[in-house]
């Protein structure tokens, strides 16, 4: 592991919770946990059906220049309870130093309680390529051409 993401806990955060971690040797994403403020830890917080909310992680991060952090849903939460991200994947830029929160939405039919320490999302650190843009008169031709959504078929 050559790449390091520096982490700072918020002043109020529970430092006994694990840092983001890979649950298996082959995992692409490191799990992020709900690190709730002290007044919410005992009861957690309820995410009502169709409600969106920011779930705090209690962390601030320093992502190396040239990389981004992608925040993605956990498949089990999405399938079993309808808990996902409204902007998946969420992107954290390398120059952001504010609180790391996870935007969640409950697409399920029942209220869902986020408990202190629950794994709520996963993060992937990936390289970023910044490109230039040039106005041209013509674009190169391809087999697909200008075919839009669904133009490559269903099978």
N, C-alpha and C positions, 0 to 999 in steps of 0.2 A: 504494500500500500504506500505508494510514493506521494500521492496527492493528499493534502490535509485541508479540511475545512475547519477553521478556528471557530470556537463556540464560546459564548459568554452567557451566563444565566442572568435573567432579569432579577432585580433586587428581591422581589416577592416570591420568586420561583422555588419550588421544592427541588433541592439539589440531590435528593435521594433517588429520584427517578432516573432510569437509564438514559444516556445520550442516544441519539438515533443509532440504530444497530441493524445489521444484516442478520436475519434469523437463521439462514442456512448458508453454507459455503457458496452455493450457486446463485444466491439472491441478487437480483439487479437493483432492487430498491431497499433502502434502509427505512425501517419503520419510525414514524414520528408519533409521540405520545401527547395526549392532553395533559397539560400541566396547568391546572386550574388555580386561580387566586385562592388564598386561604379561606375566604368566606364561602366559597363554592365547593370546596373539596369533599365535604361530608355527603352532600346531596347530589353533586354533579349538576349538569344542566340539561334541561329537556329541549330537544329539537322536535318541534311539532311538524306534522305533515306539511310539506311545501315551504317550510321555514328555512331561511338561510341564516347562518351565523358564523362568526369567526371563532374558531377554537384556538385558544392560546397554547403555545408549546413551552413558554417560559424561556425561550432561547432567542438570541441574536447570533447571526452567523457572518463570517467573512469568507466568501467564496473566492477562490483564486481567480485573478484576471484571466479572461479567455474561456471561462466556464460559466455555466448557469446551473441553478438547482431547479429541477422540475418536481412539482408536487402532484402526486397522482392518487386516485382512490385505492383503497384496499378492496380487493375483489370479494372477499367474504362479507364485508359490511354492505357492499353494494347489492350482492345477490340475496343475502338473508334479510336485510333490513331496509334496503333502498337508500342507504347513506352513501353519498358520493360528493364530488366537487362540482360546483356550477360552472367552473372555468378550467376544465381539465385538459391538458395539464396546466397547472399554474406555474408561472415562471418567476423565480427570484434572481435578479441580476447581480452580477459580481460587485457592483458599487452600492448596493442596498445594505444599510446597517441597522434598520429598524427592527421591531419585534417580528418574529416569525410566527405568523398565524396561519391557520388552515381554514379556508372558506369551505364550509360544509352545507349541504342541502339534504333534507329528508324527502326523498321521493316515495317513501313507503306510505302505507295507509294508517300506521299507528305512530304515536309519539315514541321517540327513542331517547334514552338517557345516556349522555356522555359522562362517564365516570372519570375521576382523577386517575391518571396513569394509563387509560385506555389507549391502545394503538389506533389512531384515527386516519392515518394516511401514510404514504411512503414517498421518499424523496430519491431522486436520481440526479447525480451530478454528471453533466455532459459538456463536451467542448462546444464552443460557439464560434461560428465563422461569420464575420461581418463582411458584407459585399458592397460593391459600388453599383450604381444604377446608371444606365445610358439609354437615351431615347434613340431608337433606330427607325428606319423606314419599313423594314420587313423582318419578320421572324422566320427562322429555319422551319421547313416543312417536316412533319412527322406522320407516321401511319395513323395515329389517333387524330391528329389535326385539332380542330376546335370543338371536338366532342366534349360535352359537359358531363354532369353527374349521371352515372349509370351507362356511359357510352361504351364501356369495355365489356358489357354483358353481365349476366348473372351467374355464370358457371365458369 
